[in-house]
Amino acid sequence: MEAVGTFPFGEPIRIVTQRDRTRKRVFVLGVYASAVHARWLAAAGGTLIKAVGVASEPVIFWNGEGAAEIIEKIPVPAGAGRLVAPEQEFNGPSGRALDELYLAPLGLGRADAWLCDLVPHSCSNERQRKALHSRYHHRMEEFGLPDYNWPSLPFWLTDEQRRADILAELVESGADTIITLGDQPLKYFTRHFGSAETLDSYGATAAGYGRPRDIRIGDRAMQLLPLVHPRQAAGLGMHSKEWHALHAGWVDGQPKLG
């Protein structure tokens, strides 16, 4: 897998894409790949960083399985402390949400879905950058911690080439339904084929949410199923109670795909 940067503690940041290239029923488009997160403990005890990205997801929309084993293999210089598995919520929440709150309500499993992200690698956020600046930087020289290059989320999530790459995956998938997770896949991909740019344009009501829409992508007539980001569906972090409730209603009343 291609490396696009380096995580703290030295692991490469890799492109994460669909491994099973057989034909699928649905194509799921998310925003960007997550990471394997670890808790960084000081040598003298105590937590330095509660959850820091240290490796690329082993599979796209990873569910967190095997996190401890991945973390154990990452070397930490003598005196710099140790890495351990953090609380479960920090690894694989989007993957678990995908399985339980999107695919299962449709009567589908991973074998039925081709998974893709607008940005196919892990990206750092502001909170992570601040934690690394205050905890990691001044220890690099003292303990020989490796430098890192963890890109932030780009301002424009796709360009013409990236949209062409996603389209190629969509065609290869053979899927007749594309499921978008949140506003950004609408804005940065399907909008270029005639969809609305935001989820609420399709109706932020129980009657309007989660209704399939006709769309033509390339030379293919498809169904577009615009749904919320996993953060909203699973109630993760700072989320909208309104969108969370709408998705919960969709889950409860969703007929299986034919």
C-alpha positions as CSV (number, residue, x, y, z in Angstrom):
1,M,0.0,0.0,0.0
2,E,1.2,3.5,-0.9
3,A,2.5,5.7,2.0
4,V,1.4,9.3,2.1
5,G,3.0,10.3,5.4
6,T,4.2,9.1,8.8
7,F,2.3,8.7,12.1
8,P,3.8,9.6,15.5
9,F,6.0,6.7,16.6
10,G,7.0,6.1,13.0
11,E,4.4,3.9,11.2
12,P,3.6,4.9,7.6
13,I,0.3,6.5,6.7
14,R,-1.1,4.3,4.0
15,I,-3.9,4.6,1.4
16,V,-6.8,2.4,2.6
17,T,-9.1,1.0,-0.1
18,Q,-11.5,-1.8,-0.7
19,R,-9.8,-5.2,-0.7
20,D,-12.6,-7.5,-1.9
21,R,-13.0,-6.4,-5.5
22,T,-16.0,-8.7,-6.4
23,R,-19.2,-7.1,-7.5
24,K,-21.4,-5.6,-4.8
25,R,-25.0,-4.4,-4.3
26,V,-24.2,-1.1,-2.7
27,F,-21.3,1.4,-2.9
28,V,-20.8,3.3,0.4
29,L,-18.9,6.6,0.2
30,G,-17.5,8.2,3.4
31,V,-15.2,11.1,4.1
32,Y,-11.7,10.0,5.2
33,A,-10.0,7.0,6.6
34,S,-9.5,6.7,10.4
35,A,-6.5,5.3,12.2
36,V,-5.5,2.8,14.9
37,H,-5.4,4.9,18.1
38,A,-3.3,4.1,21.2
39,R,-3.1,5.6,24.7
40,W,0.4,6.9,25.3
41,L,1.6,6.3,28.9
42,A,4.7,8.0,30.4
43,A,7.5,5.9,31.7
44,A,6.9,7.2,35.2
45,G,3.2,6.6,35.0
46,G,0.2,8.7,33.9
47,T,-1.3,9.3,30.5
48,L,0.5,11.6,28.1
49,I,-2.1,11.4,25.3
50,K,-5.5,9.7,25.8
51,A,-5.8,8.6,22.2
52,V,-3.2,9.2,19.4
53,G,-3.2,7.8,15.9
54,V,-0.3,5.4,15.4
55,A,-1.2,3.2,12.4
56,S,-3.4,3.1,9.4
57,E,-6.6,1.1,9.6
58,P,-5.9,-2.5,8.6
59,V,-9.1,-2.5,6.5
60,I,-11.4,0.3,5.2
61,F,-14.2,1.1,7.8
62,W,-12.3,-1.0,10.3
63,N,-14.4,-2.1,13.3
64,G,-11.6,-1.9,15.9
65,E,-10.8,-5.7,16.0
66,G,-7.2,-6.5,16.9
67,A,-6.3,-3.0,18.0
68,A,-4.2,-4.2,21.0
69,E,-2.2,-6.6,18.8
70,I,-1.4,-3.8,16.2
71,I,-0.4,-1.4,19.0
72,E,1.9,-3.9,20.7
73,K,4.0,-4.2,17.5
74,I,4.8,-0.4,17.4
75,P,8.3,0.2,18.9
76,V,8.7,3.0,21.4
77,P,12.2,4.3,22.3
78,A,13.5,3.5,25.8
79,G,12.4,6.1,28.3
80,A,9.6,7.4,26.1
81,G,6.9,5.4,27.9
82,R,4.7,2.8,26.2
83,L,1.6,2.5,24.0
84,V,-1.5,0.5,25.1
85,A,-5.0,0.1,23.7
86,P,-7.2,3.0,24.6
87,E,-10.9,2.8,25.5
88,Q,-12.9,0.9,22.9
89,E,-14.7,4.0,21.6
90,F,-11.5,5.3,20.1
91,N,-11.0,2.4,17.6
92,G,-13.4,1.4,14.9
93,P,-16.6,3.4,15.8
94,S,-17.4,4.2,12.2
95,G,-16.9,0.6,11.1
96,R,-19.2,-0.7,13.9
97,A,-21.8,2.0,13.0
98,L,-21.6,1.0,9.3
99,D,-22.3,-2.6,10.1
100,E,-25.1,-2.0,12.7
101,L,-26.8,1.2,11.6
102,Y,-26.5,1.2,7.8
103,L,-25.9,-2.2,6.3
104,A,-27.9,-4.4,8.8
105,P,-31.1,-2.3,8.5
106,L,-30.9,-2.9,4.8
107,G,-30.4,-6.6,5.2
108,L,-26.8,-6.4,4.0
109,G,-23.4,-7.3,5.3
110,R,-19.8,-6.4,4.4
111,A,-19.8,-8.9,1.5
112,D,-22.6,-6.9,-0.2
113,A,-20.8,-3.5,0.1
114,W,-18.0,-1.7,-1.7
115,L,-16.5,0.8,0.7
116,C,-14.7,4.0,-0.3
117,D,-13.7,7.4,1.2
118,L,-13.3,10.8,-0.4
119,V,-9.8,11.0,1.2
120,P,-8.4,7.5,1.3
121,H,-6.0,8.0,4.2
122,S,-6.0,9.1,7.8
123,C,-6.0,12.8,8.5
124,S,-5.2,14.6,11.8
125,N,-7.5,17.0,13.4
126,E,-6.8,20.2,15.5
127,R,-7.2,18.5,18.8
128,Q,-4.6,15.8,17.9
129,R,-2.2,18.4,16.5
130,K,-2.4,20.4,19.7
131,A,-1.8,17.3,21.9
132,L,1.2,16.3,19.8
133,H,2.7,19.8,20.0
134,S,2.4,19.9,23.7
135,R,3.4,16.3,24.5
136,Y,5.4,14.8,21.7
137,H,7.5,17.5,20.2
138,H,9.8,18.3,23.1
139,R,10.3,14.6,23.8
140,M,11.6,13.8,20.3
141,E,15.2,14.9,20.8
142,E,15.3,13.7,24.4
143,F,14.1,10.1,23.7
144,G,14.8,9.7,20.0
145,L,11.1,9.7,19.0
146,P,10.7,9.8,15.2
147,D,9.4,12.8,13.4
148,Y,6.0,12.5,11.9
149,N,4.1,13.9,8.9
150,W,0.4,13.4,9.5
151,P,-1.6,15.4,7.0
152,S,-4.6,17.4,8.0
153,L,-7.9,17.1,6.1
154,P,-7.5,19.0,2.8
155,F,-9.6,22.1,2.3
156,W,-11.0,20.6,-1.0
157,L,-11.7,16.9,-0.3
158,T,-11.6,15.9,-4.0
159,D,-10.2,17.2,-7.3
160,E,-11.0,16.0,-10.8
161,Q,-8.5,13.1,-10.6
162,R,-9.8,11.9,-7.2
163,R,-13.4,12.0,-8.5
164,A,-12.3,10.0,-11.5
165,D,-10.7,7.4,-9.2
166,I,-13.9,7.1,-7.1
167,L,-16.0,6.8,-10.3
168,A,-13.7,4.0,-11.5
169,E,-14.2,2.2,-8.2
170,L,-18.0,2.7,-8.5
171,V,-18.1,1.2,-12.0
172,E,-15.9,-1.7,-10.9
173,S,-18.2,-2.4,-7.9
174,G,-21.2,-3.1,-10.2
175,A,-23.4,-1.6,-7.4
176,D,-26.7,-0.1,-8.4
177,T,-27.1,2.0,-5.2
178,I,-24.7,4.6,-3.8
179,I,-25.0,5.4,-0.1
180,T,-23.5,8.7,0.9
181,L,-22.5,9.3,4.6
182,G,-23.2,13.0,5.5
183,D,-22.9,16.2,3.5
184,Q,-19.4,15.9,2.2
185,P,-19.8,12.9,-0.2
186,L,-22.7,14.8,-1.7
187,K,-20.8,18.0,-2.0
188,Y,-17.5,16.6,-3.2
189,F,-18.7,13.7,-5.4
190,T,-22.4,13.2,-6.3
191,R,-23.0,16.9,-6.8
192,H,-21.0,16.6,-9.9
193,F,-23.6,14.2,-11.2
194,G,-26.6,16.3,-10.3
195,S,-27.3,15.5,-6.6
196,A,-28.0,18.2,-4.0
197,E,-25.0,19.5,-2.0
198,T,-26.4,18.9,1.5
199,L,-28.4,16.2,3.2
200,D,-31.0,18.7,4.5
201,S,-31.8,19.6,0.9
202,Y,-33.5,16.2,0.7
203,G,-35.6,16.8,3.8
204,A,-34.7,16.9,7.5
205,T,-37.9,15.2,8.4
206,A,-39.0,11.6,9.0
207,A,-40.9,11.6,5.7
208,G,-37.9,12.9,3.7
209,Y,-34.9,11.3,5.4
210,G,-33.4,8.2,3.9
211,R,-35.5,8.1,0.7
212,P,-33.7,6.7,-2.4
213,R,-33.3,9.2,-5.2
214,D,-32.7,8.6,-8.9
215,I,-29.3,9.7,-10.1
216,R,-27.2,9.1,-13.2
217,I,-23.5,8.7,-12.6
218,G,-21.4,8.5,-15.7
219,D,-23.5,6.3,-18.1
220,R,-25.2,4.4,-15.3
221,A,-28.7,5.0,-13.8
222,M,-28.5,4.4,-10.1
223,Q,-30.2,5.0,-6.8
224,L,-28.7,7.5,-4.4
225,L,-29.4,6.9,-0.7
226,P,-28.2,10.0,1.2
227,L,-27.7,9.2,4.9
228,V,-26.0,10.9,7.9
229,H,-22.4,10.7,8.8
230,P,-21.6,7.8,11.3
231,R,-21.0,10.4,14.0
232,Q,-24.7,11.4,13.8
233,A,-26.0,7.8,13.4
234,A,-24.1,6.4,16.4
235,G,-24.3,9.6,18.6
236,L,-20.5,10.0,18.7
237,G,-18.9,13.1,20.1
238,M,-20.4,16.4,19.1
239,H,-23.4,15.3,17.1
240,S,-26.9,16.5,16.2
241,K,-29.7,15.1,18.3
242,E,-32.1,15.8,15.5
243,W,-30.2,13.9,12.8
244,H,-29.4,11.1,15.3
245,A,-33.2,10.7,16.0
246,L,-34.0,10.8,12.2
247,H,-31.5,8.1,11.5
248,A,-32.8,6.0,14.4
249,G,-36.3,6.3,13.0
250,W,-35.0,5.2,9.6
251,V,-33.3,2.2,11.2
252,D,-36.4,1.1,12.9
253,G,-38.7,1.4,9.9
254,Q,-36.3,0.5,7.1
255,P,-37.5,-2.2,4.7
256,K,-34.7,-4.5,3.4
257,L,-33.3,-3.9,-0.1
258,G,-35.0,-6.1,-2.7
